[in-house]
Amino acid sequence: MIAIDTLLEQTIAELQRFITVIGLERSTLISGDINKLPEIAEEKSALATRLSRLETQRDAALGTAGFGVGKSGVDAWLAANPVNSISAKKTSWKKCMDLAAEANRENEINGKLIGASLQQNKKALATLLGESADTTIYGADGQPKTSSGRRPLGSA
């Protein structure tokens, strides 16, 4: 079984990669180069799977060592370690928690960007299809006139 501190270090490395991929995803979303998104999503999913596997391994190692799982298990493990070795372990655990929080925040921002882009695309499509709530056109006399003779896209 892998040592708990080794699993923490591996988790930190994977979280750093995950944050890098989230940054790449954001720049791709901003640039509008959507052809890269499936590859990025695949890499992000693979990293999430690896992070989940590391968490499962850490929980198993904590259980084998007689501690609980999750944050409370790591806290108990830290409390049980000798004072001279605890500082580096606490630093690793704090870094792990900080990176996880950062990844969550950054991923939420990307989700909001995707949501905003989706809304914009829906509005544009509705306008193109003549479904916009604001389809009024003003005539030469300044009076509103509605377009009742809409034709499907592609017809003349």
URQUI-V661270 format. One record per residue. N is the residue number from 1. PHI is phi in whole degrees, 0 to 359 (999 if undefined). PSI is psi in whole degrees, 0 to 359 (* if undefined). BURIAL is # if it has 9 or more other ideal C-beta (glycine too) atoms within 8 Angstrom, else .. Layout:
n->N phi->PHI psi->PSI burial->BURIAL
n->N phi->PHI psi->PSI burial->BURIAL
This chain:
n->1 phi->999 psi->142 burial->.
n->2 phi->284 psi->141 burial->.
n->3 phi->295 psi->148 burial->.
n->4 phi->299 psi->317 burial->#
n->5 phi->293 psi->328 burial->#
n->6 phi->294 psi->317 burial->.
n->7 phi->297 psi->322 burial->#
n->8 phi->296 psi->316 burial->#
n->9 phi->296 psi->319 burial->#
n->10 phi->296 psi->321 burial->#
n->11 phi->296 psi->318 burial->#
n->12 phi->300 psi->314 burial->#
n->13 phi->298 psi->317 burial->.
n->14 phi->292 psi->322 burial->#
n->15 phi->296 psi->321 burial->#
n->16 phi->297 psi->319 burial->#
n->17 phi->297 psi->318 burial->#
n->18 phi->300 psi->315 burial->#
n->19 phi->296 psi->322 burial->#
n->20 phi->298 psi->316 burial->.
n->21 phi->294 psi->322 burial->#
n->22 phi->298 psi->320 burial->#
n->23 phi->297 psi->318 burial->#
n->24 phi->297 psi->318 burial->#
n->25 phi->300 psi->316 burial->#
n->26 phi->298 psi->313 burial->#
n->27 phi->296 psi->327 burial->.
n->28 phi->291 psi->319 burial->#
n->29 phi->297 psi->317 burial->#
n->30 phi->293 psi->320 burial->.
n->31 phi->285 psi->342 burial->.
n->32 phi->81 psi->12 burial->.
n->33 phi->277 psi->73 burial->.
n->34 phi->292 psi->345 burial->.
n->35 phi->294 psi->338 burial->.
n->36 phi->276 psi->343 burial->.
n->37 phi->298 psi->319 burial->#
n->38 phi->300 psi->320 burial->.
n->39 phi->294 psi->319 burial->.
n->40 phi->294 psi->317 burial->#
n->41 phi->298 psi->322 burial->#
n->42 phi->295 psi->316 burial->.
n->43 phi->294 psi->319 burial->#
n->44 phi->296 psi->319 burial->#
n->45 phi->295 psi->319 burial->.
n->46 phi->296 psi->320 burial->.
n->47 phi->294 psi->319 burial->#
n->48 phi->298 psi->321 burial->#
n->49 phi->295 psi->316 burial->.
n->50 phi->296 psi->320 burial->#
n->51 phi->297 psi->319 burial->#
n->52 phi->296 psi->319 burial->.
n->53 phi->296 psi->319 burial->.
n->54 phi->296 psi->321 burial->#
n->55 phi->296 psi->318 burial->#
n->56 phi->298 psi->316 burial->.
n->57 phi->296 psi->319 burial->#
n->58 phi->296 psi->316 burial->#
n->59 phi->298 psi->321 burial->#
n->60 phi->294 psi->318 burial->#
n->61 phi->295 psi->320 burial->#
n->62 phi->296 psi->316 burial->#
n->63 phi->298 psi->317 burial->#
n->64 phi->297 psi->325 burial->.
n->65 phi->279 psi->359 burial->.
n->66 phi->92 psi->15 burial->.
n->67 phi->252 psi->167 burial->#
n->68 phi->285 psi->185 burial->.
n->69 phi->256 psi->167 burial->.
n->70 phi->72 psi->202 burial->.
n->71 phi->300 psi->317 burial->.
n->72 phi->296 psi->325 burial->.
n->73 phi->293 psi->318 burial->#
n->74 phi->294 psi->319 burial->#
n->75 phi->300 psi->318 burial->.
n->76 phi->294 psi->320 burial->#
n->77 phi->298 psi->317 burial->#
n->78 phi->297 psi->318 burial->#
n->79 phi->295 psi->332 burial->.
n->80 phi->275 psi->349 burial->.
n->81 phi->279 psi->151 burial->#
n->82 phi->299 psi->148 burial->.
n->83 phi->304 psi->321 burial->.
n->84 phi->290 psi->340 burial->.
n->85 phi->254 psi->353 burial->.
n->86 phi->285 psi->330 burial->#
n->87 phi->301 psi->310 burial->.
n->88 phi->295 psi->322 burial->.
n->89 phi->292 psi->319 burial->#
n->90 phi->296 psi->320 burial->#
n->91 phi->298 psi->317 burial->.
n->92 phi->297 psi->316 burial->#
n->93 phi->296 psi->317 burial->#
n->94 phi->297 psi->317 burial->.
n->95 phi->298 psi->319 burial->#
n->96 phi->300 psi->313 burial->#
n->97 phi->294 psi->319 burial->#
n->98 phi->296 psi->317 burial->.
n->99 phi->295 psi->321 burial->#
n->100 phi->296 psi->319 burial->#
n->101 phi->294 psi->319 burial->.
n->102 phi->296 psi->316 burial->#
n->103 phi->299 psi->318 burial->#
n->104 phi->297 psi->312 burial->.
n->105 phi->300 psi->312 burial->.
n->106 phi->296 psi->321 burial->#
n->107 phi->293 psi->322 burial->#
n->108 phi->296 psi->320 burial->.
n->109 phi->299 psi->315 burial->#
n->110 phi->298 psi->321 burial->#
n->111 phi->299 psi->320 burial->.
n->112 phi->293 psi->321 burial->.
n->113 phi->298 psi->317 burial->#
n->114 phi->296 psi->317 burial->#
n->115 phi->299 psi->317 burial->.
n->116 phi->295 psi->318 burial->.
n->117 phi->296 psi->320 burial->#
n->118 phi->297 psi->317 burial->.
n->119 phi->298 psi->316 burial->.
n->120 phi->298 psi->317 burial->.
n->121 phi->294 psi->321 burial->.
n->122 phi->296 psi->318 burial->.
n->123 phi->296 psi->317 burial->#
n->124 phi->297 psi->317 burial->.
n->125 phi->296 psi->318 burial->.
n->126 phi->298 psi->320 burial->#
n->127 phi->295 psi->316 burial->#
n->128 phi->297 psi->326 burial->.
n->129 phi->272 psi->1 burial->.
n->130 phi->76 psi->24 burial->.
n->131 phi->257 psi->5 burial->.
n->132 phi->293 psi->146 burial->.
n->133 phi->293 psi->337 burial->.
n->134 phi->250 psi->69 burial->.
n->135 phi->258 psi->14 burial->#
n->136 phi->286 psi->136 burial->.
n->137 phi->241 psi->142 burial->.
n->138 phi->264 psi->136 burial->.
n->139 phi->277 psi->181 burial->.
n->140 phi->298 psi->332 burial->.
n->141 phi->276 psi->2 burial->.
n->142 phi->83 psi->0 burial->.
n->143 phi->269 psi->144 burial->.
n->144 phi->292 psi->140 burial->.
n->145 phi->225 psi->138 burial->.
n->146 phi->267 psi->151 burial->.
n->147 phi->270 psi->103 burial->.
n->148 phi->264 psi->346 burial->.
n->149 phi->261 psi->49 burial->.
n->150 phi->290 psi->142 burial->.
n->151 phi->240 psi->150 burial->.
n->152 phi->300 psi->153 burial->.
n->153 phi->303 psi->141 burial->.
n->154 phi->91 psi->354 burial->.
n->155 phi->253 psi->154 burial->.
n->156 phi->238 psi->* burial->.
